[in-house]
């Protein structure tokens, strides 16, 4: 699209594309949830520096989870379990589009479950979810509230033959150094390949392998919405450099 287009003109183009589409795929990152009050943990601010001895990427790694489990959970409970957060306008509009038969899938790098909370049903969570946790010893499942309420390191409360399991519970999230779930990845790629329109939003497209997945879209309606420029801007057919609410707020 021409660079001289105004915001309103681009918005009209977007609305027409949405109207004409039946298989929209939305690919979202942390910027989708920041408007619900969930911080982007990758941006290191003074608060992290004051409270933690390591950067977020180090803490949220498989090695750190194994070697420094208590410190991992101190950060995880404090920063990753935002259980009171509510879906924002972007989540709500995407759920509405799915109900209207316009959107075929949401592919998200987020682990907060807000898309499902808003009513979306086909959501491929590339990095897992905070709402599923499992005992590494016996496999018992636990919700996020159990993790948040636990003292120190969460332990399994399952009882067998009169003995408490006490196994270490691990969040069902993909930590750094861990691979993505092949089924989730394949399903997301299939949705992207079959899409007649793709909206990439709230992501700098810097985290791989997730960011590389957008290359599988071969259509002519690629929309990019992000506050800052991304390496993929030149490939997009429509670019909005702003917050998501400024765009999706016009659809509600």
C-alpha atoms as a printed R data frame, in Angstrom:
    type eleno elety resid chain resno       x       y      z
1   ATOM     1    CA   UNK     A     1   0.000   0.000  0.000
2   ATOM     2    CA   UNK     A     2   1.150   3.574 -0.565
3   ATOM     3    CA   UNK     A     3   2.995   5.222  2.316
4   ATOM     4    CA   UNK     A     4   0.959   8.420  1.961
5   ATOM     5    CA   UNK     A     5  -2.249   6.733  3.068
6   ATOM     6    CA   UNK     A     6  -3.848   8.161  6.184
7   ATOM     7    CA   UNK     A     7  -4.794   6.043  9.164
8   ATOM     8    CA   UNK     A     8  -8.467   6.342  8.221
9   ATOM     9    CA   UNK     A     9  -7.805   5.192  4.663
10  ATOM    10    CA   UNK     A    10  -5.854   2.176  5.861
11  ATOM    11    CA   UNK     A    11  -8.619   1.405  8.324
12  ATOM    12    CA   UNK     A    12 -11.203   1.412  5.536
13  ATOM    13    CA   UNK     A    13  -9.039  -0.993  3.524
14  ATOM    14    CA   UNK     A    14  -8.706  -3.282  6.533
15  ATOM    15    CA   UNK     A    15 -12.459  -3.268  7.152
16  ATOM    16    CA   UNK     A    16 -13.137  -4.160  3.537
17  ATOM    17    CA   UNK     A    17 -10.635  -7.019  3.668
18  ATOM    18    CA   UNK     A    18 -12.222  -8.375  6.851
19  ATOM    19    CA   UNK     A    19 -15.634  -8.148  5.231
20  ATOM    20    CA   UNK     A    20 -14.419 -10.123  2.201
21  ATOM    21    CA   UNK     A    21 -12.508 -12.804  4.154
22  ATOM    22    CA   UNK     A    22 -13.583 -16.194  5.460
23  ATOM    23    CA   UNK     A    23 -10.313 -17.668  6.719
24  ATOM    24    CA   UNK     A    24  -8.526 -14.951  8.665
25  ATOM    25    CA   UNK     A    25  -5.626 -16.099 10.819
26  ATOM    26    CA   UNK     A    26  -4.461 -13.838 13.641
27  ATOM    27    CA   UNK     A    27  -0.843 -14.217 14.790
28  ATOM    28    CA   UNK     A    28  -0.222 -12.371 18.052
29  ATOM    29    CA   UNK     A    29   2.521 -11.627 20.548
30  ATOM    30    CA   UNK     A    30   2.932  -9.905 23.898
31  ATOM    31    CA   UNK     A    31   1.502  -6.616 22.595
32  ATOM    32    CA   UNK     A    32  -1.930  -8.239 22.433
33  ATOM    33    CA   UNK     A    33  -2.020  -8.683 26.210
34  ATOM    34    CA   UNK     A    34  -0.250  -5.552 27.403
35  ATOM    35    CA   UNK     A    35  -3.521  -3.640 26.995
36  ATOM    36    CA   UNK     A    36  -5.004  -6.058 29.545
37  ATOM    37    CA   UNK     A    37  -2.319  -5.022 32.017
38  ATOM    38    CA   UNK     A    38  -0.011  -7.986 31.450
39  ATOM    39    CA   UNK     A    39   3.587  -6.738 31.170
40  ATOM    40    CA   UNK     A    40   5.906  -7.758 28.368
41  ATOM    41    CA   UNK     A    41   8.414  -9.722 30.462
42  ATOM    42    CA   UNK     A    42  11.118  -9.374 27.807
43  ATOM    43    CA   UNK     A    43  11.522  -5.673 28.473
44  ATOM    44    CA   UNK     A    44  13.833  -5.381 31.463
45  ATOM    45    CA   UNK     A    45  12.815  -2.468 33.660
46  ATOM    46    CA   UNK     A    46  14.010  -1.106 36.986
47  ATOM    47    CA   UNK     A    47  11.623  -3.377 38.873
48  ATOM    48    CA   UNK     A    48  13.278  -6.522 37.539
49  ATOM    49    CA   UNK     A    49  16.723  -5.138 38.286
50  ATOM    50    CA   UNK     A    50  15.744  -4.371 41.864
51  ATOM    51    CA   UNK     A    51  14.045  -7.677 42.643
52  ATOM    52    CA   UNK     A    52  15.864 -10.277 40.535
53  ATOM    53    CA   UNK     A    53  19.504 -11.155 40.003
54  ATOM    54    CA   UNK     A    54  18.929 -12.494 36.494
55  ATOM    55    CA   UNK     A    55  17.220 -11.224 33.308
56  ATOM    56    CA   UNK     A    56  13.778 -12.693 32.496
57  ATOM    57    CA   UNK     A    57  15.085 -14.795 29.594
58  ATOM    58    CA   UNK     A    58  17.555 -16.518 31.926
59  ATOM    59    CA   UNK     A    59  14.969 -17.203 34.621
60  ATOM    60    CA   UNK     A    60  12.471 -18.570 32.090
61  ATOM    61    CA   UNK     A    61  14.873 -21.187 30.738
62  ATOM    62    CA   UNK     A    62  14.802 -24.952 31.186
63  ATOM    63    CA   UNK     A    63  18.253 -24.942 32.786
64  ATOM    64    CA   UNK     A    64  17.260 -22.299 35.342
65  ATOM    65    CA   UNK     A    65  14.021 -24.146 36.167
66  ATOM    66    CA   UNK     A    66  16.017 -27.295 36.949
67  ATOM    67    CA   UNK     A    67  18.864 -25.641 38.845
68  ATOM    68    CA   UNK     A    68  17.110 -22.721 40.562
69  ATOM    69    CA   UNK     A    69  13.529 -23.926 40.876
70  ATOM    70    CA   UNK     A    70  12.618 -21.761 43.872
71  ATOM    71    CA   UNK     A    71  13.901 -18.567 42.232
72  ATOM    72    CA   UNK     A    72  12.139 -19.560 38.989
73  ATOM    73    CA   UNK     A    73   8.819 -19.838 40.816
74  ATOM    74    CA   UNK     A    74   9.363 -16.581 42.690
75  ATOM    75    CA   UNK     A    75   9.563 -14.763 39.340
76  ATOM    76    CA   UNK     A    76   6.912 -16.923 37.653
77  ATOM    77    CA   UNK     A    77   4.262 -16.334 40.314
78  ATOM    78    CA   UNK     A    78   5.088 -12.640 40.542
79  ATOM    79    CA   UNK     A    79   5.228 -11.825 36.832
80  ATOM    80    CA   UNK     A    80   3.608 -14.569 34.756
81  ATOM    81    CA   UNK     A    81   0.455 -15.438 36.693
82  ATOM    82    CA   UNK     A    82  -1.803 -12.454 35.998
83  ATOM    83    CA   UNK     A    83  -4.977 -14.385 36.791
84  ATOM    84    CA   UNK     A    84  -7.148 -11.304 37.344
85  ATOM    85    CA   UNK     A    85  -6.483  -9.936 33.852
86  ATOM    86    CA   UNK     A    86  -9.495  -9.599 31.565
87  ATOM    87    CA   UNK     A    87  -9.655  -9.819 27.754
88  ATOM    88    CA   UNK     A    88  -9.331  -6.488 25.967
89  ATOM    89    CA   UNK     A    89 -10.992  -5.236 22.788
90  ATOM    90    CA   UNK     A    90  -8.617  -7.184 20.529
91  ATOM    91    CA   UNK     A    91  -9.455 -10.493 22.218
92  ATOM    92    CA   UNK     A    92 -13.176  -9.717 22.055
93  ATOM    93    CA   UNK     A    93 -13.189  -8.714 18.374
94  ATOM    94    CA   UNK     A    94 -11.258 -11.834 17.357
95  ATOM    95    CA   UNK     A    95 -13.732 -14.043 19.229
96  ATOM    96    CA   UNK     A    96 -16.589 -12.248 17.468
97  ATOM    97    CA   UNK     A    97 -14.990 -12.765 14.055
98  ATOM    98    CA   UNK     A    98 -14.661 -16.478 14.763
99  ATOM    99    CA   UNK     A    99 -18.334 -16.696 15.733
100 ATOM   100    CA   UNK     A   100 -19.230 -14.881 12.509
101 ATOM   101    CA   UNK     A   101 -17.285 -17.412 10.455
102 ATOM   102    CA   UNK     A   102 -14.601 -14.949  9.363
103 ATOM   103    CA   UNK     A   103 -11.655 -16.079 11.478
104 ATOM   104    CA   UNK     A   104 -10.355 -19.647 11.292
105 ATOM   105    CA   UNK     A   105  -7.650 -19.567 13.987
106 ATOM   106    CA   UNK     A   106  -5.684 -17.545 16.495
107 ATOM   107    CA   UNK     A   107  -1.991 -18.379 16.714
108 ATOM   108    CA   UNK     A   108  -0.492 -16.869 19.843
109 ATOM   109    CA   UNK     A   109   2.888 -16.602 21.530
110 ATOM   110    CA   UNK     A   110   1.120 -15.652 24.772
111 ATOM   111    CA   UNK     A   111   0.486 -18.052 27.641
112 ATOM   112    CA   UNK     A   112  -2.232 -16.140 29.519
113 ATOM   113    CA   UNK     A   113  -5.345 -17.824 28.079
114 ATOM   114    CA   UNK     A   114  -7.117 -14.512 27.434
115 ATOM   115    CA   UNK     A   115  -8.200 -15.498 23.921
116 ATOM   116    CA   UNK     A   116 -10.160 -18.446 25.331
117 ATOM   117    CA   UNK     A   117 -11.499 -16.285 28.150
118 ATOM   118    CA   UNK     A   118 -12.908 -13.926 25.486
119 ATOM   119    CA   UNK     A   119 -14.633 -16.825 23.725
120 ATOM   120    CA   UNK     A   120 -12.161 -17.890 21.019
121 ATOM   121    CA   UNK     A   121 -12.227 -21.624 20.423
122 ATOM   122    CA   UNK     A   122  -9.533 -22.390 17.845
123 ATOM   123    CA   UNK     A   123  -6.402 -21.076 19.570
124 ATOM   124    CA   UNK     A   124  -2.953 -22.508 18.916
125 ATOM   125    CA   UNK     A   125  -0.757 -21.601 21.892
126 ATOM   126    CA   UNK     A   126   2.802 -21.902 20.591
127 ATOM   127    CA   UNK     A   127   4.360 -21.392 24.004
128 ATOM   128    CA   UNK     A   128   1.831 -23.309 26.077
129 ATOM   129    CA   UNK     A   129  -0.376 -21.939 28.833
130 ATOM   130    CA   UNK     A   130  -0.132 -21.013 32.519
131 ATOM   131    CA   UNK     A   131  -3.498 -22.690 33.075
132 ATOM   132    CA   UNK     A   132  -2.101 -26.213 32.690
133 ATOM   133    CA   UNK     A   133   0.508 -27.592 35.073
134 ATOM   134    CA   UNK     A   134   1.538 -31.155 35.737
135 ATOM   135    CA   UNK     A   135   3.406 -33.230 38.299
136 ATOM   136    CA   UNK     A   136   6.656 -34.496 36.827
137 ATOM   137    CA   UNK     A   137   6.403 -37.632 38.959
138 ATOM   138    CA   UNK     A   138   2.830 -38.870 38.576
139 ATOM   139    CA   UNK     A   139   1.373 -36.607 35.873
140 ATOM   140    CA   UNK     A   140  -1.490 -35.144 37.928
141 ATOM   141    CA   UNK     A   141  -2.798 -31.892 36.429
142 ATOM   142    CA   UNK     A   142  -3.083 -28.627 38.368
143 ATOM   143    CA   UNK     A   143  -4.604 -25.235 37.544
144 ATOM   144    CA   UNK     A   144  -2.874 -21.866 37.824
145 ATOM   145    CA   UNK     A   145  -4.611 -21.013 41.102
146 ATOM   146    CA   UNK     A   146  -2.979 -24.013 42.770
147 ATOM   147    CA   UNK     A   147   0.444 -22.773 41.636
148 ATOM   148    CA   UNK     A   148  -0.195 -19.231 42.807
149 ATOM   149    CA   UNK     A   149  -1.438 -20.361 46.229
150 ATOM   150    CA   UNK     A   150   1.491 -22.681 46.860
151 ATOM   151    CA   UNK     A   151   4.303 -21.783 49.225
152 ATOM   152    CA   UNK     A   152   7.689 -21.779 47.534
153 ATOM   153    CA   UNK     A   153   8.006 -24.612 45.035
154 ATOM   154    CA   UNK     A   154   4.618 -26.163 44.107
155 ATOM   155    CA   UNK     A   155   4.436 -29.844 45.023
156 ATOM   156    CA   UNK     A   156   1.960 -32.548 44.041
157 ATOM   157    CA   UNK     A   157  -0.756 -33.357 46.575
158 ATOM   158    CA   UNK     A   158  -1.797 -36.691 45.022
159 ATOM   159    CA   UNK     A   159  -2.094 -39.541 47.497
160 ATOM   160    CA   UNK     A   160  -1.398 -43.162 46.577
161 ATOM   161    CA   UNK     A   161  -1.131 -46.071 48.982
162 ATOM   162    CA   UNK     A   162  -1.296 -43.635 51.872
163 ATOM   163    CA   UNK     A   163   1.661 -41.593 50.665
164 ATOM   164    CA   UNK     A   164   1.663 -38.057 49.275
165 ATOM   165    CA   UNK     A   165   3.384 -37.841 45.892
166 ATOM   166    CA   UNK     A   166   5.143 -34.526 46.615
167 ATOM   167    CA   UNK     A   167   6.498 -34.469 43.049
168 ATOM   168    CA   UNK     A   168   7.701 -31.255 41.449
169 ATOM   169    CA   UNK     A   169   5.016 -29.478 39.416
170 ATOM   170    CA   UNK     A   170   6.026 -27.876 36.113
171 ATOM   171    CA   UNK     A   171   3.993 -25.311 34.172
172 ATOM   172    CA   UNK     A   172   2.913 -26.506 30.732
173 ATOM   173    CA   UNK     A   173   4.718 -23.595 29.103
174 ATOM   174    CA   UNK     A   174   7.576 -23.730 26.626
175 ATOM   175    CA   UNK     A   175  10.662 -22.418 28.384
176 ATOM   176    CA   UNK     A   176  13.759 -21.174 26.614
177 ATOM   177    CA   UNK     A   177  15.840 -24.191 25.432
178 ATOM   178    CA   UNK     A   178  12.675 -26.278 25.033
179 ATOM   179    CA   UNK     A   179  11.075 -27.201 21.703
180 ATOM   180    CA   UNK     A   180   7.589 -26.263 20.560
181 ATOM   181    CA   UNK     A   181   4.838 -28.895 20.569
182 ATOM   182    CA   UNK     A   182   4.856 -30.487 17.064
183 ATOM   183    CA   UNK     A   183   1.060 -30.916 16.968
184 ATOM   184    CA   UNK     A   184   0.432 -27.274 17.888
185 ATOM   185    CA   UNK     A   185   3.064 -26.096 15.412
186 ATOM   186    CA   UNK     A   186   1.722 -28.218 12.550
187 ATOM   187    CA   UNK     A   187  -1.859 -27.108 13.241
188 ATOM   188    CA   UNK     A   188  -0.828 -23.437 13.305
189 ATOM   189    CA   UNK     A   189   1.148 -23.784 10.072
190 ATOM   190    CA   UNK     A   190  -1.773 -25.473  8.346
191 ATOM   191    CA   UNK     A   191  -4.097 -22.639  9.390
192 ATOM   192    CA   UNK     A   192  -1.605 -20.040  8.146
193 ATOM   193    CA   UNK     A   193  -1.153 -21.799  4.800
194 ATOM   194    CA   UNK     A   194  -4.930 -21.989  4.279
195 ATOM   195    CA   UNK     A   195  -5.624 -18.392  5.351
196 ATOM   196    CA   UNK     A   196  -7.110 -15.866  2.917
197 ATOM   197    CA   UNK     A   197  -5.959 -13.035  5.208
198 ATOM   198    CA   UNK     A   198  -3.355 -12.848  7.959
199 ATOM   199    CA   UNK     A   199  -3.043 -10.273 10.719
200 ATOM   200    CA   UNK     A   200   0.229 -10.158 12.652
201 ATOM   201    CA   UNK     A   201  -0.045  -7.999 15.753
202 ATOM   202    CA   UNK     A   202   1.707  -7.091 18.973
203 ATOM   203    CA   UNK     A   203   4.966  -8.822 18.133
204 ATOM   204    CA   UNK     A   204   8.395  -7.633 17.051
205 ATOM   205    CA   UNK     A   205   8.805 -10.936 15.178
206 ATOM   206    CA   UNK     A   206  12.090 -11.435 17.021
207 ATOM   207    CA   UNK     A   207  11.392 -14.749 18.804
208 ATOM   208    CA   UNK     A   208  12.105 -17.848 16.739
209 ATOM   209    CA   UNK     A   209  10.968 -20.362 15.680
210 ATOM   210    CA   UNK     A   210   7.535 -18.775 16.131
211 ATOM   211    CA   UNK     A   211   8.388 -15.668 14.095
212 ATOM   212    CA   UNK     A   212   9.503 -17.802 11.148
213 ATOM   213    CA   UNK     A   213   6.029 -19.290 10.856
214 ATOM   214    CA   UNK     A   214   4.575 -16.159  9.266
215 ATOM   215    CA   UNK     A   215   6.531 -16.935  6.094
216 ATOM   216    CA   UNK     A   216   4.122 -19.761  5.395
217 ATOM   217    CA   UNK     A   217   1.395 -17.275  4.515
218 ATOM   218    CA   UNK     A   218   1.313 -16.847  0.739
219 ATOM   219    CA   UNK     A   219  -1.763 -14.637  0.391
220 ATOM   220    CA   UNK     A   220  -2.164 -11.027 -0.689
221 ATOM   221    CA   UNK     A   221  -3.735  -9.580  2.462
222 ATOM   222    CA   UNK     A   222  -0.973  -9.456  5.080
223 ATOM   223    CA   UNK     A   223  -1.623  -6.903  7.838
224 ATOM   224    CA   UNK     A   224   0.946  -5.892 10.442
225 ATOM   225    CA   UNK     A   225  -0.038  -3.985 13.598
226 ATOM   226    CA   UNK     A   226   2.693  -3.116 16.096
227 ATOM   227    CA   UNK     A   227   3.849  -0.045 18.029
228 ATOM   228    CA   UNK     A   228   7.356  -0.291 16.581
229 ATOM   229    CA   UNK     A   229   8.737  -1.318 13.205
230 ATOM   230    CA   UNK     A   230   9.411  -5.008 12.545
231 ATOM   231    CA   UNK     A   231  11.715  -6.811 10.108
232 ATOM   232    CA   UNK     A   232   8.608  -7.928  8.208
233 ATOM   233    CA   UNK     A   233   7.052  -4.502  7.548
234 ATOM   234    CA   UNK     A   234   8.256  -4.397  3.940
235 ATOM   235    CA   UNK     A   235   6.500  -7.723  3.248
236 ATOM   236    CA   UNK     A   236   3.148  -6.539  4.577
237 ATOM   237    CA   UNK     A   237   0.322  -5.216  2.404
238 ATOM   238    CA   UNK     A   238  -0.949  -2.979  5.207
239 ATOM   239    CA   UNK     A   239   1.043  -1.654  8.171
240 ATOM   240    CA   UNK     A   240  -0.297   0.077 11.287
241 ATOM   241    CA   UNK     A   241   2.372   1.405 13.649
242 ATOM   242    CA   UNK     A   242   0.224   1.897 16.738
243 ATOM   243    CA   UNK     A   243  -1.381   0.099 19.651
244 ATOM   244    CA   UNK     A   244  -3.802  -2.719 18.833
245 ATOM   245    CA   UNK     A   245  -6.696  -1.047 20.603
246 ATOM   246    CA   UNK     A   246  -6.560   1.881 18.177
247 ATOM   247    CA   UNK     A   247  -7.332  -0.521 15.321
248 ATOM   248    CA   UNK     A   248  -9.525  -3.198 16.902
249 ATOM   249    CA   UNK     A   249 -11.460  -0.611 18.907
250 ATOM   250    CA   UNK     A   250 -13.060   0.509 15.658
251 ATOM   251    CA   UNK     A   251 -14.554  -2.966 15.110
252 ATOM   252    CA   UNK     A   252 -16.398  -3.305 18.423
